[in-house]
Amino acid sequence: MMIMNNEGIQERQLDEREAAVLGAIVYEFITSGKPVGSRSFVRKYSFSVSPATMRNIMFDLERLGYLMQPHTSAGRVPTDKGYRFYVDSLLDTYEFVMNEKINVKEEFIKRELQLDKIFESLTKTMSLVSRYAGVVLTPKPDFTVVKHIELVLLDNNDVLMILVTRNGIVINKRIVVSTNLTQDDLYKFSKYLTIELGGYSLFDIKKDIFEKLRAQMVAEMDKDMALDIAQLALSESDEPELYIDGIENLLHIPEMIEAERLRGLLRLVEQKKVLKEIMEKTMGKDGVNTLIGEEIQEAEVSGCSIISSSYKIGNKSVGVVGVIGPTRMDYEKVVPLVDYTGKVFSEFLTKMSK
């Protein structure tokens, strides 16, 4: 069955030989960065066709939108559609080198680290292994489980709440209270809050634990004040953070330092907002999510691809890991790297949260 695309060109499925040729052309361009010509390509990849036949196949792939010819006398290079075909063909068949799996896993499991340090380390590892830029979107703190709460009296009736979570996050919140309190009062409040809120996630605490504690309470001014302080301190919702590492890797790739792309990369690093929004949109999608070239729909990342995967606590998606690189990315390596990292980090965070 054939359908027409927006340019009036007939769309059809590629036959087995066309698919093999396209896959080899994409791989060759990813490896060499040079347009692929028919004569040298036939010799290198041992296709049992003549250079003339290969030119015809390349012409058909170009007409169908999978390849393009930068200059009349040049060979072909993949389009975003060509990369998309190549990536989709990898998703069900890839294998990942075991020692690179171990590198990723050991980087954040081999030693006890605070969670913010783990995010930093994980981003750097993704960059080092992929040789592109690693990206990690952290969870909102609401997913974390409370371990200990300490209230400290500051000047002018200011109170600092130090909340330590089970997986090592330390959250500091400063509030102003209208009542004169002593540090002894706050010691008692701290003990009560740790007992009553310990073991619950911040999400559950804000959703209904405060309400349940107030409903159970016999009129006790001290406990009511303790809950008021904790509820006020936790009323604001913290936003997830975005870690980026390895942008310098992209500056060694010739097409990434063209003027417009370089300006886009610098804006991406300085502002982070655009990339953060892109990563947030992929949250909750199962498996590996691939955005290639124009599929990203953001000028700041033109000519780039983003490979990402959500990571979970239990069955709930809480953040995203990913790699950003050129459309001429080594997908055969990066797709399984991102997929594996998302799964291992999900397992790690789930265990930490118990």
C-alpha positions as a Markdown table, in Angstrom:
| # | Residue | x | y | z |
|---|---|---|---|---|
| 1 | Met | 0.0 | 0.0 | 0.0 |
| 2 | Met | 1.3 | 3.5 | -0.9 |
| 3 | Ile | 0.4 | 6.8 | 0.6 |
| 4 | Met | 1.3 | 10.3 | -0.4 |
| 5 | Asn | 3.4 | 12.6 | 1.9 |
| 6 | Asn | 3.0 | 16.4 | 2.2 |
| 7 | Glu | 5.3 | 16.9 | -0.8 |
| 8 | Gly | 3.2 | 14.6 | -3.0 |
| 9 | Ile | 5.9 | 11.8 | -2.9 |
| 10 | Gln | 4.7 | 8.3 | -2.6 |
| 11 | Glu | 5.4 | 6.7 | 0.8 |
| 12 | Arg | 6.0 | 2.9 | 1.1 |
| 13 | Gln | 7.8 | 0.4 | 3.2 |
| 14 | Leu | 11.4 | -0.3 | 2.4 |
| 15 | Asp | 12.2 | -3.7 | 1.1 |
| 16 | Glu | 14.9 | -5.8 | 2.8 |
| 17 | Arg | 17.8 | -4.6 | 0.6 |
| 18 | Glu | 16.8 | -0.9 | 0.8 |
| 19 | Ala | 16.6 | -1.3 | 4.6 |
| 20 | Ala | 20.0 | -2.9 | 4.8 |
| 21 | Val | 21.6 | -0.2 | 2.6 |
| 22 | Leu | 20.0 | 2.6 | 4.6 |
| 23 | Gly | 21.2 | 1.1 | 7.9 |
| 24 | Ala | 24.7 | 0.8 | 6.5 |
| 25 | Ile | 24.7 | 4.3 | 5.1 |
| 26 | Val | 23.6 | 5.8 | 8.5 |
| 27 | Tyr | 26.2 | 3.7 | 10.3 |
| 28 | Glu | 28.9 | 4.8 | 7.9 |
| 29 | Phe | 28.0 | 8.5 | 8.2 |
| 30 | Ile | 27.9 | 8.2 | 12.0 |
| 31 | Thr | 31.3 | 6.7 | 12.0 |
| 32 | Ser | 33.0 | 8.8 | 9.4 |
| 33 | Gly | 31.0 | 12.1 | 9.3 |
| 34 | Lys | 31.5 | 12.2 | 5.5 |
| 35 | Pro | 28.8 | 11.9 | 2.8 |
| 36 | Val | 28.6 | 8.4 | 1.5 |
| 37 | Gly | 29.3 | 7.7 | -2.2 |
| 38 | Ser | 28.0 | 4.7 | -4.0 |
| 39 | Arg | 31.3 | 3.2 | -5.4 |
| 40 | Ser | 33.4 | 3.2 | -2.2 |
| 41 | Phe | 30.3 | 2.2 | -0.2 |
| 42 | Val | 29.7 | -0.9 | -2.3 |
| 43 | Arg | 33.4 | -2.0 | -1.9 |
| 44 | Lys | 33.5 | -1.4 | 1.8 |
| 45 | Tyr | 30.2 | -3.1 | 2.7 |
| 46 | Ser | 30.4 | -6.0 | 0.2 |
| 47 | Phe | 26.9 | -5.4 | -1.2 |
| 48 | Ser | 26.5 | -7.8 | -4.2 |
| 49 | Val | 25.3 | -5.0 | -6.5 |
| 50 | Ser | 27.0 | -2.7 | -9.0 |
| 51 | Pro | 27.8 | 0.9 | -8.2 |
| 52 | Ala | 25.1 | 1.9 | -10.7 |
| 53 | Thr | 22.5 | -0.2 | -8.9 |
| 54 | Met | 23.6 | 1.3 | -5.6 |
| 55 | Arg | 23.2 | 4.8 | -7.0 |
| 56 | Asn | 19.6 | 3.9 | -8.0 |
| 57 | Ile | 18.9 | 2.5 | -4.5 |
| 58 | Met | 20.3 | 5.7 | -3.0 |
| 59 | Phe | 18.2 | 7.8 | -5.3 |
| 60 | Asp | 15.1 | 6.0 | -4.2 |
| 61 | Leu | 16.0 | 6.4 | -0.6 |
| 62 | Glu | 16.6 | 10.1 | -1.2 |
| 63 | Arg | 13.3 | 10.5 | -3.1 |
| 64 | Leu | 11.5 | 8.8 | -0.1 |
| 65 | Gly | 13.1 | 11.3 | 2.3 |
| 66 | Tyr | 15.6 | 9.0 | 4.1 |
| 67 | Leu | 18.7 | 10.5 | 2.5 |
| 68 | Met | 19.8 | 13.9 | 1.2 |
| 69 | Gln | 22.6 | 15.1 | -1.0 |
| 70 | Pro | 24.4 | 18.2 | 0.4 |
| 71 | His | 25.9 | 19.1 | -2.9 |
| 72 | Thr | 25.3 | 17.8 | -6.4 |
| 73 | Ser | 28.7 | 16.0 | -6.7 |
| 74 | Ala | 28.7 | 14.8 | -3.1 |
| 75 | Gly | 27.5 | 11.5 | -1.6 |
| 76 | Arg | 24.4 | 11.1 | 0.5 |
| 77 | Val | 23.8 | 11.8 | 4.2 |
| 78 | Pro | 20.9 | 10.7 | 6.4 |
| 79 | Thr | 17.9 | 12.9 | 7.0 |
| 80 | Asp | 16.1 | 13.0 | 10.4 |
| 81 | Lys | 13.8 | 10.4 | 8.8 |
| 82 | Gly | 16.7 | 8.2 | 8.0 |
| 83 | Tyr | 18.0 | 8.4 | 11.5 |
| 84 | Arg | 14.6 | 7.6 | 12.8 |
| 85 | Phe | 14.4 | 4.4 | 10.7 |
| 86 | Tyr | 17.8 | 3.4 | 11.9 |
| 87 | Val | 17.0 | 4.0 | 15.6 |
| 88 | Asp | 13.7 | 2.2 | 15.4 |
| 89 | Ser | 15.4 | -0.8 | 13.9 |
| 90 | Leu | 17.8 | -0.9 | 16.8 |
| 91 | Leu | 15.3 | -0.8 | 19.6 |
| 92 | Asp | 14.3 | -4.5 | 19.5 |
| 93 | Thr | 17.7 | -5.9 | 18.6 |
| 94 | Tyr | 20.4 | -4.0 | 20.5 |
| 95 | Glu | 23.0 | -5.5 | 22.9 |
| 96 | Phe | 25.0 | -3.6 | 25.4 |
| 97 | Val | 28.6 | -4.4 | 26.3 |
| 98 | Met | 28.8 | -5.8 | 29.8 |
| 99 | Asn | 31.8 | -3.9 | 31.1 |
| 100 | Glu | 30.0 | -0.6 | 30.3 |
| 101 | Lys | 27.0 | -1.8 | 32.2 |
| 102 | Ile | 29.2 | -2.4 | 35.2 |
| 103 | Asn | 30.8 | 1.1 | 34.9 |
| 104 | Val | 27.4 | 2.7 | 35.1 |
| 105 | Lys | 26.2 | 0.6 | 37.9 |
| 106 | Glu | 29.3 | 0.8 | 40.1 |
| 107 | Glu | 29.5 | 4.5 | 39.7 |
| 108 | Phe | 26.6 | 5.2 | 42.0 |
| 109 | Ile | 26.2 | 1.9 | 43.9 |
| 110 | Lys | 29.8 | 1.1 | 44.9 |
| 111 | Arg | 29.8 | 3.7 | 47.7 |
| 112 | Glu | 27.4 | 5.6 | 50.0 |
| 113 | Leu | 26.7 | 9.0 | 48.6 |
| 114 | Gln | 24.1 | 11.7 | 49.3 |
| 115 | Leu | 21.5 | 11.6 | 46.5 |
| 116 | Asp | 22.5 | 15.0 | 45.1 |
| 117 | Lys | 26.1 | 13.7 | 44.7 |
| 118 | Ile | 24.7 | 10.6 | 43.0 |
| 119 | Phe | 22.8 | 12.7 | 40.4 |
| 120 | Glu | 26.0 | 14.6 | 39.7 |
| 121 | Ser | 28.1 | 11.4 | 39.5 |
| 122 | Leu | 25.5 | 9.7 | 37.3 |
| 123 | Thr | 25.4 | 12.6 | 34.8 |
| 124 | Lys | 29.2 | 12.6 | 34.5 |
| 125 | Thr | 29.2 | 8.8 | 34.0 |
| 126 | Met | 26.6 | 9.1 | 31.2 |
| 127 | Ser | 28.8 | 11.7 | 29.5 |
| 128 | Leu | 32.0 | 9.7 | 29.9 |
| 129 | Val | 30.5 | 6.4 | 28.6 |
| 130 | Ser | 28.5 | 8.0 | 25.7 |
| 131 | Arg | 31.2 | 10.6 | 24.9 |
| 132 | Tyr | 28.3 | 13.1 | 24.4 |
| 133 | Ala | 26.5 | 15.2 | 27.0 |
| 134 | Gly | 24.8 | 13.4 | 29.9 |
| 135 | Val | 21.6 | 14.9 | 31.3 |
| 136 | Val | 19.6 | 14.0 | 34.5 |
| 137 | Leu | 16.3 | 15.5 | 35.6 |
| 138 | Thr | 16.0 | 15.0 | 39.4 |
| 139 | Pro | 12.7 | 14.1 | 41.1 |
| 140 | Lys | 10.7 | 16.6 | 43.0 |
| 141 | Pro | 11.6 | 16.2 | 46.7 |
| 142 | Asp | 8.0 | 15.1 | 47.4 |
| 143 | Phe | 9.0 | 11.5 | 46.6 |
| 144 | Thr | 11.5 | 11.3 | 49.5 |
| 145 | Val | 10.7 | 9.6 | 52.8 |
| 146 | Val | 11.3 | 11.5 | 56.1 |
| 147 | Lys | 13.9 | 10.1 | 58.5 |
| 148 | His | 14.5 | 12.9 | 60.9 |
| 149 | Ile | 13.4 | 16.5 | 61.6 |
| 150 | Glu | 15.2 | 19.1 | 63.6 |
| 151 | Leu | 14.0 | 22.6 | 64.4 |
| 152 | Val | 16.5 | 25.3 | 65.3 |
| 153 | Leu | 15.8 | 28.8 | 66.7 |
| 154 | Leu | 17.3 | 31.7 | 64.8 |
| 155 | Asp | 17.1 | 35.4 | 65.3 |
| 156 | Asn | 13.8 | 37.4 | 65.3 |
| 157 | Asn | 11.6 | 34.4 | 65.8 |
| 158 | Asp | 12.9 | 32.7 | 62.7 |
| 159 | Val | 12.9 | 28.9 | 62.8 |
| 160 | Leu | 15.0 | 26.7 | 60.6 |
| 161 | Met | 13.6 | 23.3 | 59.8 |
| 162 | Ile | 16.3 | 20.7 | 58.9 |
| 163 | Leu | 14.6 | 17.7 | 57.3 |
| 164 | Val | 16.8 | 14.6 | 56.6 |
| 165 | Thr | 15.3 | 12.0 | 54.2 |
| 166 | Arg | 15.9 | 8.3 | 54.2 |
| 167 | Asn | 18.0 | 8.4 | 51.1 |
| 168 | Gly | 20.3 | 11.2 | 52.3 |
| 169 | Ile | 18.7 | 14.4 | 51.0 |
| 170 | Val | 18.9 | 17.3 | 53.4 |
| 171 | Ile | 16.1 | 19.9 | 53.0 |
| 172 | Asn | 16.4 | 23.3 | 54.8 |
| 173 | Lys | 13.4 | 25.5 | 55.2 |
| 174 | Arg | 13.4 | 28.9 | 57.1 |
| 175 | Ile | 10.1 | 30.3 | 58.3 |
| 176 | Val | 8.9 | 33.1 | 60.6 |
| 177 | Val | 6.7 | 32.3 | 63.6 |
| 178 | Ser | 4.5 | 34.9 | 65.4 |
| 179 | Thr | 4.9 | 33.2 | 68.8 |
| 180 | Asn | 7.9 | 33.5 | 71.1 |
| 181 | Leu | 9.5 | 30.1 | 71.3 |
| 182 | Thr | 12.6 | 28.7 | 73.1 |
| 183 | Gln | 15.0 | 26.1 | 71.8 |
| 184 | Asp | 13.7 | 23.7 | 74.4 |
| 185 | Asp | 10.2 | 24.1 | 72.8 |
| 186 | Leu | 11.7 | 23.3 | 69.5 |
| 187 | Tyr | 13.5 | 20.2 | 70.8 |
| 188 | Lys | 10.1 | 18.8 | 71.9 |
| 189 | Phe | 8.6 | 19.7 | 68.6 |
| 190 | Ser | 11.4 | 18.1 | 66.7 |
| 191 | Lys | 11.0 | 14.8 | 68.6 |
| 192 | Tyr | 7.2 | 14.8 | 68.0 |
| 193 | Leu | 7.5 | 15.5 | 64.3 |
| 194 | Thr | 10.2 | 12.9 | 63.8 |
| 195 | Ile | 8.1 | 10.2 | 65.5 |
| 196 | Glu | 4.8 | 11.2 | 63.7 |
| 197 | Leu | 6.2 | 12.0 | 60.2 |
| 198 | Gly | 9.1 | 9.7 | 60.0 |
| 199 | Gly | 8.6 | 6.9 | 57.4 |
| 200 | Tyr | 6.2 | 8.9 | 55.3 |
| 201 | Ser | 7.0 | 10.6 | 52.0 |
| 202 | Leu | 6.6 | 14.4 | 51.7 |
| 203 | Phe | 3.9 | 13.8 | 49.2 |
| 204 | Asp | 1.8 | 11.7 | 51.6 |
| 205 | Ile | 2.6 | 14.1 | 54.5 |
| 206 | Lys | 1.2 | 17.1 | 52.6 |
| 207 | Lys | -1.7 | 15.2 | 51.1 |
| 208 | Asp | -3.3 | 13.8 | 54.3 |
| 209 | Ile | -0.9 | 13.0 | 57.2 |
| 210 | Phe | -1.1 | 16.5 | 58.6 |
| 211 | Glu | -4.9 | 16.3 | 58.5 |
| 212 | Lys | -5.0 | 12.9 | 60.2 |
| 213 | Leu | -2.7 | 14.0 | 63.0 |
| 214 | Arg | -4.9 | 17.1 | 63.6 |
| 215 | Ala | -8.0 | 14.9 | 63.7 |
| 216 | Gln | -6.5 | 12.5 | 66.2 |
| 217 | Met | -5.2 | 15.3 | 68.4 |
| 218 | Val | -6.7 | 16.1 | 71.8 |
| 219 | Ala | -6.3 | 19.8 | 72.2 |
| 220 | Glu | -2.6 | 20.2 | 72.9 |
| 221 | Met | -1.2 | 23.6 | 72.0 |
| 222 | Asp | 2.4 | 22.3 | 71.7 |
| 223 | Lys | 1.6 | 19.6 | 69.1 |
| 224 | Asp | -0.6 | 22.0 | 67.2 |
| 225 | Met | 2.2 | 24.5 | 67.0 |
| 226 | Ala | 4.7 | 21.9 | 65.9 |
| 227 | Leu | 2.4 | 20.8 | 63.0 |
| 228 | Asp | 1.8 | 24.5 | 62.1 |
| 229 | Ile | 5.6 | 25.0 | 61.8 |
| 230 | Ala | 6.1 | 21.8 | 59.7 |
| 231 | Gln | 3.1 | 22.5 | 57.5 |
| 232 | Leu | 4.2 | 26.1 | 56.8 |
| 233 | Ala | 7.8 | 25.0 | 56.1 |
| 234 | Leu | 6.6 | 22.3 | 53.6 |
| 235 | Ser | 3.9 | 24.4 | 51.9 |
| 236 | Glu | 6.1 | 25.4 | 49.0 |
| 237 | Ser | 6.7 | 22.8 | 46.3 |
| 238 | Asp | 10.4 | 22.5 | 45.2 |
| 239 | Glu | 11.0 | 22.1 | 41.5 |
| 240 | Pro | 13.2 | 19.3 | 40.0 |
| 241 | Glu | 16.8 | 20.2 | 39.1 |
| 242 | Leu | 18.6 | 19.5 | 35.8 |
| 243 | Tyr | 22.1 | 18.3 | 35.7 |
| 244 | Ile | 24.2 | 18.6 | 32.5 |
| 245 | Asp | 27.7 | 17.3 | 32.0 |
| 246 | Gly | 29.9 | 16.9 | 29.0 |
| 247 | Ile | 28.8 | 19.7 | 26.7 |
| 248 | Glu | 32.5 | 20.1 | 25.9 |
| 249 | Asn | 32.3 | 16.6 | 24.2 |
| 250 | Leu | 30.0 | 18.1 | 21.6 |
| 251 | Leu | 32.5 | 20.9 | 20.8 |
| 252 | His | 34.8 | 18.3 | 19.3 |
| 253 | Ile | 32.2 | 17.3 | 16.7 |
| 254 | Pro | 32.6 | 19.5 | 13.6 |
| 255 | Glu | 28.9 | 20.0 | 12.8 |
| 256 | Met | 28.2 | 21.0 | 16.4 |
| 257 | Ile | 30.5 | 24.1 | 16.3 |
| 258 | Glu | 28.7 | 25.7 | 13.4 |
| 259 | Ala | 27.8 | 29.2 | 14.5 |
| 260 | Glu | 24.1 | 28.8 | 15.0 |
| 261 | Arg | 24.3 | 25.4 | 16.7 |
| 262 | Leu | 27.1 | 26.6 | 19.0 |
| 263 | Arg | 25.0 | 29.6 | 20.1 |
| 264 | Gly | 22.1 | 27.2 | 20.7 |
| 265 | Leu | 24.3 | 24.9 | 22.9 |
| 266 | Leu | 25.6 | 27.9 | 24.9 |
| 267 | Arg | 22.0 | 29.1 | 25.5 |
| 268 | Leu | 21.1 | 25.5 | 26.5 |
| 269 | Val | 23.8 | 25.4 | 29.2 |
| 270 | Glu | 23.1 | 28.9 | 30.5 |
| 271 | Gln | 19.4 | 28.7 | 30.8 |
| 272 | Lys | 18.6 | 24.9 | 31.1 |
| 273 | Lys | 14.9 | 25.8 | 30.9 |
| 274 | Val | 14.3 | 24.5 | 27.4 |
| 275 | Leu | 16.1 | 21.2 | 28.0 |
| 276 | Lys | 14.3 | 20.8 | 31.3 |
| 277 | Glu | 10.9 | 21.2 | 29.6 |
| 278 | Ile | 11.9 | 18.7 | 26.9 |
| 279 | Met | 12.9 | 16.1 | 29.5 |
| 280 | Glu | 9.8 | 16.7 | 31.6 |
| 281 | Lys | 7.6 | 15.9 | 28.6 |
| 282 | Thr | 9.2 | 12.5 | 28.3 |
| 283 | Met | 8.5 | 11.7 | 32.0 |
| 284 | Gly | 6.4 | 8.6 | 32.5 |
| 285 | Lys | 6.9 | 7.1 | 29.0 |
| 286 | Asp | 8.0 | 3.5 | 29.1 |
| 287 | Gly | 11.3 | 2.4 | 27.6 |
| 288 | Val | 13.7 | 4.6 | 25.7 |
| 289 | Asn | 12.4 | 7.8 | 24.2 |
| 290 | Thr | 14.2 | 9.1 | 21.2 |
| 291 | Leu | 13.9 | 12.6 | 19.7 |
| 292 | Ile | 15.8 | 13.2 | 16.5 |
| 293 | Gly | 16.6 | 16.5 | 14.9 |
| 294 | Glu | 13.4 | 18.4 | 14.1 |
| 295 | Glu | 11.3 | 16.1 | 16.3 |
| 296 | Ile | 12.6 | 18.1 | 19.3 |
| 297 | Gln | 10.8 | 21.2 | 17.9 |
| 298 | Glu | 13.2 | 23.6 | 19.7 |
| 299 | Ala | 15.5 | 26.0 | 17.9 |
| 300 | Glu | 18.1 | 25.9 | 20.7 |
| 301 | Val | 18.8 | 22.2 | 20.1 |
| 302 | Ser | 18.6 | 22.1 | 16.3 |
| 303 | Gly | 20.7 | 19.4 | 14.7 |
| 304 | Cys | 20.7 | 17.4 | 18.0 |
| 305 | Ser | 19.2 | 14.2 | 19.2 |
| 306 | Ile | 18.1 | 13.4 | 22.7 |
| 307 | Ile | 17.8 | 9.9 | 24.0 |
| 308 | Ser | 16.1 | 9.6 | 27.4 |
| 309 | Ser | 14.5 | 7.1 | 29.8 |
| 310 | Ser | 12.4 | 7.7 | 32.9 |
| 311 | Tyr | 13.5 | 6.2 | 36.2 |
| 312 | Lys | 11.1 | 5.1 | 38.8 |
| 313 | Ile | 10.6 | 4.4 | 42.5 |
| 314 | Gly | 8.4 | 1.3 | 42.5 |
| 315 | Asn | 5.9 | 1.9 | 39.7 |
| 316 | Lys | 6.0 | 5.7 | 39.8 |
| 317 | Ser | 8.2 | 7.6 | 37.3 |
| 318 | Val | 10.1 | 10.3 | 39.3 |
| 319 | Gly | 12.8 | 11.6 | 36.9 |
| 320 | Val | 14.6 | 11.2 | 33.6 |
| 321 | Val | 18.2 | 10.2 | 32.5 |
| 322 | Gly | 19.4 | 11.0 | 29.0 |
| 323 | Val | 22.1 | 11.8 | 26.5 |
| 324 | Ile | 22.2 | 14.8 | 24.1 |
| 325 | Gly | 24.3 | 14.7 | 21.0 |
| 326 | Pro | 24.4 | 15.4 | 17.3 |
| 327 | Thr | 21.9 | 13.7 | 15.0 |
| 328 | Arg | 25.0 | 11.8 | 13.8 |
| 329 | Met | 25.1 | 10.0 | 17.2 |
| 330 | Asp | 26.3 | 6.5 | 17.9 |
| 331 | Tyr | 22.7 | 5.3 | 18.6 |
| 332 | Glu | 23.8 | 1.6 | 18.7 |
| 333 | Lys | 25.7 | 2.5 | 21.8 |
| 334 | Val | 23.7 | 5.3 | 23.3 |
| 335 | Val | 20.2 | 3.8 | 23.1 |
| 336 | Pro | 21.0 | 0.7 | 25.3 |
| 337 | Leu | 23.2 | 2.8 | 27.6 |
| 338 | Val | 20.3 | 5.1 | 28.4 |
| 339 | Asp | 17.8 | 2.2 | 28.7 |
| 340 | Tyr | 20.0 | 0.3 | 31.0 |
| 341 | Thr | 20.9 | 3.3 | 33.2 |
| 342 | Gly | 17.2 | 4.1 | 33.7 |
| 343 | Lys | 16.4 | 0.5 | 34.8 |
| 344 | Val | 19.4 | 0.2 | 37.2 |
| 345 | Phe | 18.8 | 3.6 | 38.7 |
| 346 | Ser | 15.1 | 2.7 | 39.2 |
| 347 | Glu | 16.1 | -0.4 | 41.1 |
| 348 | Phe | 18.7 | 1.6 | 43.1 |
| 349 | Leu | 16.2 | 4.3 | 44.2 |
| 350 | Thr | 13.5 | 1.8 | 45.0 |
| 351 | Lys | 15.8 | 0.0 | 47.4 |
| 352 | Met | 17.0 | 3.3 | 48.9 |
| 353 | Ser | 13.5 | 4.3 | 49.6 |
| 354 | Lys | 12.5 | 1.2 | 51.6 |
